[in-house]
Amino acid sequence: MSLRLQARKLACERDGRWLFRDLDLEIRSGEILRVEGPNGSGKTTLLKILSGQLADYEGSIFWRDAPLRRVHRNFLASLLYLGHAPGVKAALTPLENLAWYQAMAGTGGTEAQRMSALEMVGLRGFEDLPAGQLSAGQQRRVALARLELTPRPLWVLDEPFTAIDREGVADLEARLAAHVRGGGSVVLTTHQALDIPVPMCRVRLGEGKGNVAS
Ligand SMILES: Nc1ncnc2c1ncn2[C@@H]1O[C@H](COP(=O)(O)OP(=O)(O)OP(=O)(O)O)[C@@H](O)[C@H]1O
């Protein structure tokens, strides 16, 4: 079934200030939506709204043409959200972190799958160290290994390139391209220049109401 996430006349206010107003956007299978804007313009807030984590907004969101609030459970089964912090548990090893993520996602999975995912993000040899002893970029890579492990068609990724080295950036760009070419969708924020040869729409915040350009 093809994907379609739409927002109509979205508005969100914080501390008496509109982060965005009258914001329309849409993302379908095979597309990347990039949310841009300066620090504090509301990118994280918009991603949390679009991933069903915040309810204090105005306007409407539709998932596959149904109101998001009505099909929330179904929507969550299609979503993989990675926040701007890596979200790894410092006392757990990368392997244990991935097992924990899988349990939270309600999926099973084998240690062989988790090892393979860690290998794909360049963490072979680090699987048994407490994650708190890994570098910032390595901790980010543990979080990114979830993209390999939890097959979900809609990815919402808040600054996924943070702390990643140049080779890792190229690998992640290729991973994102493969996902959308396979029919998936990605909503992301990044301050990184991207080189991904797939259809990409942009939403710019911080310029008044939140302007949409493609
Ligand atoms: N729960 C909250 N209560 C009050 N204000 C908030 C809350 N969450 C965010 N804000 C404010 O909303 C604004 C937008 O925050 P947000 O994190 O969405 O920005 P951002 O564009 O992602 O920023 P950055 O590029 O720095 O990550 C900020 O000024 C922030 O202080």
Ligand as a Chemical Component Dictionary entry (heavy atoms), coordinates in Angstrom:
data_LIG
# 
_chem_comp.id                   LIG 
_chem_comp.type                 NON-POLYMER 
_chem_comp.pdbx_formal_charge   0 
_chem_comp.three_letter_code    LIG 
# 
loop_
_chem_comp_atom.comp_id 
_chem_comp_atom.atom_id 
_chem_comp_atom.alt_atom_id 
_chem_comp_atom.type_symbol 
_chem_comp_atom.charge 
_chem_comp_atom.model_Cartn_x 
_chem_comp_atom.model_Cartn_y 
_chem_comp_atom.model_Cartn_z 
_chem_comp_atom.pdbx_ordinal 
LIG N1  N1  N 0 7.923  22.005 25.178 1  
LIG C1  C1  C 0 8.265  23.264 24.883 2  
LIG N2  N2  N 0 7.847  24.297 25.630 3  
LIG C2  C2  C 0 8.170  25.568 25.330 4  
LIG N3  N3  N 0 8.924  25.902 24.276 5  
LIG C3  C3  C 0 9.381  24.914 23.500 6  
LIG C4  C4  C 0 9.082  23.550 23.758 7  
LIG N4  N4  N 0 9.652  22.810 22.795 8  
LIG C5  C5  C 0 10.301 23.655 21.997 9  
LIG N5  N5  N 0 10.126 24.922 22.417 10 
LIG C6  C6  C 0 10.660 26.118 21.765 11 
LIG O1  O1  O 0 10.237 26.099 20.416 12 
LIG C7  C7  C 0 11.271 26.611 19.594 13 
LIG C8  C8  C 0 11.560 25.612 18.505 14 
LIG O2  O2  O 0 12.240 24.494 19.043 15 
LIG P1  P1  P 0 12.714 23.289 18.121 16 
LIG O3  O3  O 0 13.509 22.369 18.976 17 
LIG O4  O4  O 0 11.535 22.733 17.420 18 
LIG O5  O5  O 0 13.663 24.055 17.065 19 
LIG P2  P2  P 0 14.659 23.491 15.964 20 
LIG O6  O6  O 0 14.359 24.212 14.681 21 
LIG O7  O7  O 0 14.605 22.010 15.919 22 
LIG O8  O8  O 0 16.055 23.977 16.520 23 
LIG P3  P3  P 0 17.560 23.427 16.345 24 
LIG O9  O9  O 0 17.980 23.654 14.914 25 
LIG O10 O10 O 0 18.328 24.302 17.287 26 
LIG O11 O11 O 0 17.561 21.989 16.752 27 
LIG C9  C9  C 0 12.455 26.925 20.492 28 
LIG O12 O12 O 0 12.500 28.302 20.724 29 
LIG C10 C10 C 0 12.158 26.145 21.750 30 
LIG O13 O13 O 0 12.656 26.799 22.888 31 
# 
loop_
_chem_comp_bond.comp_id 
_chem_comp_bond.atom_id_1 
_chem_comp_bond.atom_id_2 
_chem_comp_bond.value_order 
_chem_comp_bond.pdbx_ordinal 
LIG N1  C1  SING 1  
LIG C1  N2  SING 2  
LIG C1  C4  DOUB 3  
LIG N2  C2  DOUB 4  
LIG C2  N3  SING 5  
LIG N3  C3  DOUB 6  
LIG C3  C4  SING 7  
LIG C3  N5  SING 8  
LIG C4  N4  SING 9  
LIG N4  C5  DOUB 10 
LIG C5  N5  SING 11 
LIG N5  C6  SING 12 
LIG C6  O1  SING 13 
LIG C6  C10 SING 14 
LIG O1  C7  SING 15 
LIG C7  C8  SING 16 
LIG C7  C9  SING 17 
LIG C8  O2  SING 18 
LIG O2  P1  SING 19 
LIG P1  O3  DOUB 20 
LIG P1  O4  SING 21 
LIG P1  O5  SING 22 
LIG O5  P2  SING 23 
LIG P2  O6  DOUB 24 
LIG P2  O7  SING 25 
LIG P2  O8  SING 26 
LIG O8  P3  SING 27 
LIG P3  O9  DOUB 28 
LIG P3  O10 SING 29 
LIG P3  O11 SING 30 
LIG C9  O12 SING 31 
LIG C9  C10 SING 32 
LIG C10 O13 SING 33 
# 
